[in-house]
């Protein structure tokens, strides 16, 4: 699965974990949402984009731990015209 932020920054997906381009853990996928290691909402997956939606920010999950992985060389993509904001992590 290829995944990018709303502004087109590449993310890495391994199993149900999401990592940024440098390999730092972003969160864990549960259904169509991503939750950080602290269990807080990070964003919603829409097609191949991770988008922060304030209407979903009240969702929480259980905290978890995960190791970082090696970085990737994927290129950025164009900004997506979908509702929501760029996720902050």
HUZIMO-V798398 format. One record per pair of residues at least 12 apart in sequence whose ideal C-beta (glycine too) atoms are under 10 Angstrom apart, sorted by the first residue. I is the first residue (numbers start at 1). GAP is how many residues later the second one is. If there is no record, write none. Layout:
BEGIN
I;GAP + I;GAP
END
This chain:
BEGIN
1;12 + 1;13 + 1;17 + 1;28 + 1;44 + 1;47 + 2;46 + 2;72 + 2;75 + 3;15 + 3;16 + 3;23 + 3;26 + 3;31 + 3;40 + 3;42 + 3;44 + 3;45 + 3;46 + 3;47 + 3;71 + 4;17 + 4;43 + 4;44 + 4;45 + 4;46 + 4;70 + 4;72 + 4;73 + 4;74 + 4;75 + 4;76 + 5;15 + 5;16 + 5;21 + 5;38 + 5;44 + 5;45 + 5;46 + 5;47 + 5;71 + 5;72 + 5;74 + 5;75 + 5;80 + 5;81 + 5;82 + 5;83 + 5;84 + 6;37 + 6;40 + 6;43 + 6;44 + 6;45 + 6;46 + 6;73 + 6;74 + 6;75 + 6;76 + 6;77 + 6;78 + 6;79 + 6;80 + 6;81 + 7;42 + 7;44 + 7;69 + 7;70 + 7;71 + 7;72 + 7;73 + 7;78 + 7;79 + 7;80 + 8;41 + 8;67 + 8;68 + 8;69 + 8;70 + 8;71 + 8;72 + 8;78 + 9;12 + 9;41 + 9;65 + 9;67 + 9;68 + 9;77 + 9;78 + 10;62 + 10;63 + 10;64 + 10;65 + 10;66 + 10;67 + 11;15 + 11;16 + 11;23 + 11;32 + 11;34 + 11;37 + 11;38 + 11;39 + 11;61 + 11;63 + 11;76 + 11;78 + 12;12 + 12;13 + 12;14 + 12;57 + 12;58 + 12;59 + 12;60 + 12;62 + 13;13 + 13;16 + 13;21 + 13;32 + 13;37 + 14;52 + 14;55 + 15;13 + 15;14 + 15;51 + 16;12 + 16;13 + 16;14 + 16;18 + 16;48 + 16;50 + 17;12 + 17;17 + 17;20 + 17;47 + 17;49 + 17;50 + 17;52 + 18;16 + 18;17 + 18;18 + 18;24 + 18;25 + 18;27 + 18;32 + 18;48 + 18;69 + 18;71 + 19;47 + 19;48 + 19;49 + 19;50 + 19;51 + 19;52 + 19;53 + 20;48 + 20;51 + 20;52 + 20;69 + 21;50 + 21;51 + 21;52 + 21;53 + 21;54 + 21;55 + 22;46 + 22;47 + 22;48 + 22;49 + 22;50 + 23;44 + 23;45 + 23;46 + 23;47 + 23;48 + 23;49 + 24;44 + 24;45 + 24;47 + 24;65 + 25;12 + 25;39 + 25;40 + 25;41 + 25;42 + 25;43 + 25;44 + 25;64 + 26;16 + 26;17 + 26;24 + 26;40 + 26;61 + 26;63 + 27;12 + 27;13 + 27;14 + 27;15 + 27;16 + 27;23 + 27;34 + 27;37 + 27;39 + 27;60 + 27;62 + 28;14 + 28;33 + 28;34 + 28;35 + 28;36 + 28;38 + 29;13 + 29;16 + 29;21 + 30;29 + 30;31 + 30;32 + 31;13 + 31;14 + 31;28 + 32;12 + 32;13 + 32;14 + 32;24 + 33;12 + 33;17 + 33;20 + 33;23 + 33;26 + 33;28 + 34;16 + 34;17 + 34;18 + 34;27 + 34;53 + 34;55 + 35;24 + 35;25 + 35;26 + 35;27 + 35;28 + 35;29 + 36;24 + 36;25 + 36;27 + 36;28 + 36;51 + 36;53 + 37;26 + 37;27 + 37;28 + 37;29 + 38;22 + 38;23 + 38;24 + 38;25 + 38;26 + 39;20 + 39;21 + 39;22 + 39;23 + 39;24 + 39;25 + 40;17 + 40;19 + 40;20 + 40;21 + 40;23 + 41;12 + 41;13 + 41;15 + 41;16 + 41;17 + 41;18 + 41;19 + 41;20 + 41;46 + 42;14 + 42;15 + 42;19 + 42;45 + 42;46 + 42;47 + 43;13 + 43;14 + 43;41 + 43;42 + 43;43 + 43;44 + 43;45 + 43;46 + 44;12 + 44;15 + 44;38 + 44;39 + 44;40 + 44;43 + 46;34 + 46;36 + 46;37 + 46;38 + 47;33 + 47;35 + 48;29 + 48;32 + 49;28 + 49;30 + 49;31 + 49;33 + 49;35 + 49;37 + 49;38 + 50;34 + 50;36 + 50;37 + 50;39 + 51;29 + 51;31 + 51;32 + 51;33 + 51;34 + 51;35 + 51;36 + 52;32 + 52;33 + 52;34 + 52;35 + 52;36 + 52;37 + 53;29 + 53;30 + 53;31 + 53;32 + 53;34 + 54;30 + 54;31 + 55;28 + 55;29 + 56;28
END
